[in-house]
Amino acid sequence: MLDLLFSDPVAWGSILGIFVVIGICAYYVYYFMHNVHEDN
């Protein structure tokens, strides 16, 4: 299962896409929390 996953470029693309979306979400959450903390 894992060797098929690592050899498949389509699976790599979706995994990379998921990590990019998670990273962008985490960045916006951090940015929002930082701005809320600065206002108080």
N, C-alpha and C positions, 0 to 999 in steps of 0.2 A: 504493500500500500504506500509506504513512504517513498520507496524508490520510484514508483510510478508518479507520485506527486512531485518529487524533485526533478524528474526528467521531463515533465510536461510544462511547456512555456505558458500555456493558457492558465494553469493553476498558479504559476509564479506571478502572472499578471494580476489575477484576482487577489492573491495574497498581498502583493505590493499595493494594490488599490485600497484594500481594507486598511493596511497600515497607514497609508497616506491620509485617508479619511479620519482615522482615529487620531493621528497626529494633529491634523487641522482642528478637530474638535477640542483636543486637549489644549492647544494653543489659544483658542478663543475662550475657553473656560478660564485659563490662567490670566489672559488679558482682561477679561471681565472682572474677575475677583480682584486683580491688582488695581483696576480703576475704581471699583467700589471702595476698596480699602483706602485709596488716596483721598477720596471725597470726604470721608469721616474725620 
